[in-house]
Amino acid sequence: MPIHINRSPINRSKMQRREDWEVRLIDWLHKAIDTPFQWGQFDCALAAADALQAQTGHDFAKGWRGQYTTAGGALKQLLKRQCHDVYEVVARELQTIRVEPQQLQRGDIAGADLANGKTLGIVWGETVWLPETQGLRAHSLSLVECGWRLPCRQ
């Protein structure tokens, strides 16, 4: 059965941060802080998608939520979408280019290449929040190698 891949660009004018995006992001962070890592439920890609959705209302993971429960299953979902890693997914879904860590601001999506592979997190102040076994945890921005700016409300 052929897989349908949505290659149409996001209408970035509709994907603006809401006026109350900071409050929504803080609410999401408070709820996610005790959510343990679980493939297909709360992993780095879905956490980044949830944070983006809190800020903009856009869910870039809508088509693959609930489609995997293991690391292998997540990899299969990436390959189905012709992506090699989570960085490619974010770049494609947000229709934006990667930026340097020093360009990232509160609420942006950050990428870190850790011992267990590439992961996504959410920037807040001088920290990046990453999903871990015990829940969402803050780490130094020095772990971040790149990121993606979210569209600001005009």
QUIRAKA-V446246 format. One record per backbone hydrogen bond with DSSP energy under -0.5 kcal/mol. NH is the residue of the N-H (numbers start at 1). CO is the residue of the C=O. If there is no record, write none. Layout:
NH:CO  NH:CO
//
This chain:
5:3  6:4  7:5  12:10  14:11  15:11  16:14  17:151  18:55  21:18  24:20  25:21  26:22  27:23  28:24  29:25  30:26  31:27  32:28  33:29  34:31  35:32  36:34  37:132  38:42  41:38  42:38  47:43  48:44  49:45  50:46  51:47  52:48  53:49  54:50  55:51  56:52  57:52  57:53  60:58  62:59  64:61  65:61  65:62  66:40  67:64  74:70  75:71  76:72  77:73  78:74  79:75  80:76  81:77  81:78  82:79  83:78  89:85  90:86  91:87  92:88  93:89  94:90  95:91  96:91  99:147  103:100  104:101  107:123  108:105  109:148  110:121  111:146  112:119  114:112  114:117  117:114  119:112  121:110  122:129  123:108  124:127  127:124  128:139  129:122  130:128  130:137  132:135  135:132  136:32  137:130  139:128  141:126  143:140  144:141  145:111  146:111  147:99  148:109
//
